[in-house]
Amino acid sequence: MTQTILRSDDLTCPSCVAKLEKALTRLPGVTLARVSATTGRIEVEHDDARTSADRLVREVEDLGYGARVAPF
């Protein structure tokens, strides 16, 4: 299992959080998605062989939010 941290400056409300968590957990190999609108932190636990960090970023962007992989 891999933990990937993304950052987004576009999260503003609880519905954004719920929308992202729901979409990310539907991706293959994703077991957990925690999103904070306050900090812009998106934490995802996933099987990197099934869903890459780049795929996570694309999913967030496809939903209309900016995202980038954050350094640890």
C-alpha positions as CSV (number, residue, x, y, z in Angstrom):
1,M,0.0,0.0,0.0
2,T,1.2,3.5,-0.9
3,Q,0.3,6.8,0.8
4,T,0.1,9.8,-1.5
5,I,-0.4,13.3,-0.3
6,L,-1.9,15.8,-2.7
7,R,-2.5,19.5,-2.3
8,S,-5.2,21.7,-3.7
9,D,-5.9,25.3,-3.1
10,D,-9.4,25.1,-4.7
11,L,-11.3,23.3,-1.8
12,T,-13.7,25.6,-0.2
13,C,-16.6,23.6,1.3
14,P,-17.7,20.3,2.8
15,S,-19.4,19.3,-0.4
16,C,-16.1,19.6,-2.2
17,V,-14.6,17.2,0.4
18,A,-17.4,14.7,0.0
19,K,-17.2,14.8,-3.8
20,L,-13.5,14.2,-3.9
21,E,-13.5,11.5,-1.2
22,K,-16.3,9.6,-3.0
23,A,-14.6,9.9,-6.4
24,L,-11.1,8.9,-5.2
25,T,-12.3,5.9,-3.3
26,R,-14.0,4.5,-6.4
27,L,-10.7,4.3,-8.2
28,P,-9.1,0.8,-8.5
29,G,-6.8,0.0,-5.5
30,V,-7.8,3.0,-3.4
31,T,-8.6,2.0,0.1
32,L,-8.8,5.4,1.8
33,A,-9.2,9.1,0.8
34,R,-9.2,11.8,3.4
35,V,-9.7,15.4,2.3
36,S,-9.4,18.6,4.3
37,A,-10.9,21.8,2.9
38,T,-9.2,23.8,5.6
39,T,-5.7,22.7,4.7
40,G,-6.1,21.6,1.1
41,R,-4.6,18.3,2.0
42,I,-5.7,15.2,0.2
43,E,-4.4,11.9,1.7
44,V,-4.9,8.7,-0.3
45,E,-3.9,5.2,0.5
46,H,-3.8,3.1,-2.6
47,D,-2.1,0.2,-4.5
48,D,0.3,2.0,-6.7
49,A,0.2,-0.9,-9.2
50,R,-3.5,-0.2,-9.8
51,T,-3.7,3.6,-9.4
52,S,-0.7,5.9,-9.7
53,A,-0.2,9.3,-8.1
54,D,-0.6,10.8,-11.6
55,R,-4.0,9.2,-11.9
56,L,-5.1,10.6,-8.5
57,V,-4.1,14.1,-9.7
58,R,-6.0,13.6,-13.0
59,E,-9.1,12.5,-11.1
60,V,-9.0,15.6,-8.9
61,E,-8.5,17.8,-11.9
62,D,-11.3,16.1,-13.8
63,L,-13.6,17.1,-11.0
64,G,-12.6,20.7,-11.5
65,Y,-10.0,21.2,-8.8
66,G,-6.3,21.9,-9.1
67,A,-4.0,19.4,-7.5
68,R,-0.4,18.5,-7.2
69,V,1.6,15.8,-5.4
70,A,3.0,17.3,-2.2
71,P,6.4,16.6,-0.9
72,F,6.5,14.8,2.5
